[in-house]
Amino acid sequence: MGEIKEITQRMMAFRAERDWKQFHNHKDVALSLVLEAAEVLEHFQWKSPEEVERHGRECKAELADELADVAWYLFELAHDLDIDLPQAIECKTAKNAAKYPVEKCKGRHTKYNKL
């Protein structure tokens, strides 16, 4: 997970070199995160399950760019809010494990409060 810190440091250096931090407040970075996630979703909109699978294979480079944009804003927001993302992921995984015990939810998509 140290790789996330290294990537984030390179991203923050990129931002600093361009003097862009002045434009990157929490609201606008969060908004950009959602907008980029929507661009990922747009790749699959109106496609059948078969078309989705084919598109995922055929447009891998375009999807990689969109996912990188999502990750960029995610890592930037976590950095600016002083959130250790790997630690947050570990914590959330533990919470989800408690809410979704294997014996109750394996193979089911039911929300935890309906198990």
C-alpha positions in Angstrom: 0.0 0.0 0.0 3.1 2.3 0.1 2.7 2.6 -3.6 -0.5 4.7 -3.1 1.6 7.2 -1.1 4.3 7.3 -3.8 1.7 7.9 -6.5 -0.1 10.5 -4.5 3.2 12.3 -3.8 3.9 12.4 -7.6 0.4 13.7 -8.2 0.8 16.4 -5.6 4.1 17.5 -7.2 2.4 17.6 -10.6 -0.3 19.8 -9.1 2.2 22.1 -7.3 4.3 22.6 -10.4 1.3 24.0 -12.2 0.1 26.0 -9.2 -3.3 24.3 -9.4 -4.0 23.7 -5.6 -5.6 27.1 -5.6 -8.4 25.7 -7.7 -8.7 22.3 -6.0 -11.0 22.8 -3.0 -12.7 19.8 -1.4 -16.0 20.4 -3.0 -14.7 20.8 -6.6 -12.4 17.8 -6.2 -15.3 15.7 -4.9 -17.5 17.0 -7.8 -14.7 16.1 -10.3 -14.5 12.6 -8.7 -18.2 12.0 -9.4 -18.1 13.5 -12.9 -15.2 11.2 -13.8 -17.0 8.2 -12.3 -19.9 9.1 -14.5 -17.6 9.0 -17.6 -16.7 5.4 -16.7 -20.4 4.6 -16.5 -21.1 6.3 -19.8 -19.0 3.6 -21.5 -21.6 1.0 -20.5 -24.8 3.0 -20.8 -27.5 1.4 -22.9 -25.5 -1.8 -23.6 -26.6 -5.3 -23.1 -24.6 -7.6 -20.8 -22.9 -9.1 -23.8 -22.1 -5.6 -25.2 -20.7 -4.5 -21.9 -18.3 -7.5 -21.8 -17.1 -6.8 -25.4 -16.8 -3.1 -24.8 -14.7 -3.7 -21.7 -12.3 -5.8 -23.7 -12.2 -3.6 -26.8 -12.0 -0.2 -25.0 -9.5 -1.1 -22.3 -7.2 1.9 -22.9 -10.1 4.4 -22.8 -11.5 2.8 -19.7 -8.0 2.8 -18.1 -7.8 6.6 -18.7 -11.2 7.2 -17.1 -10.4 5.0 -14.1 -7.1 6.8 -13.7 -9.0 10.1 -13.6 -11.3 8.7 -10.9 -8.3 7.5 -8.9 -6.5 10.8 -9.3 -9.3 12.8 -7.7 -9.9 10.1 -5.0 -6.2 10.1 -4.0 -6.1 13.9 -4.2 -9.1 14.3 -1.9 -7.8 11.7 0.6 -4.5 13.6 0.6 -6.0 17.0 1.1 -8.3 15.7 3.9 -5.4 13.9 5.5 -7.0 10.5 5.2 -4.8 7.5 5.0 -6.6 5.7 2.2 -5.1 2.2 2.7 -6.0 2.5 6.4 -9.5 3.7 5.6 -9.9 0.8 3.2 -8.8 -1.7 5.9 -11.2 -0.1 8.4 -14.1 -0.2 6.0 -13.4 -3.8 5.1 -13.6 -4.7 8.8 -16.9 -2.9 9.1 -18.3 -4.6 6.0 -17.1 -8.0 7.3 -19.2 -7.4 10.4 -22.2 -6.2 8.5 -22.0 -9.0 5.9 -20.9 -12.3 7.6 -20.1 -15.0 5.0 -22.6 -17.4 6.5 -25.5 -14.9 5.9 -24.6 -13.3 2.7 -22.5 -15.6 0.5 -24.0 -15.6 -3.0 -26.6 -13.0 -2.1 -26.9 -9.3 -3.0 -29.2 -8.5 -0.1 -28.4 -5.3 1.9 -27.1 -6.0 5.4 -30.2 -4.8 7.2 -32.3 -7.3 5.2 -30.2 -10.4 5.8 
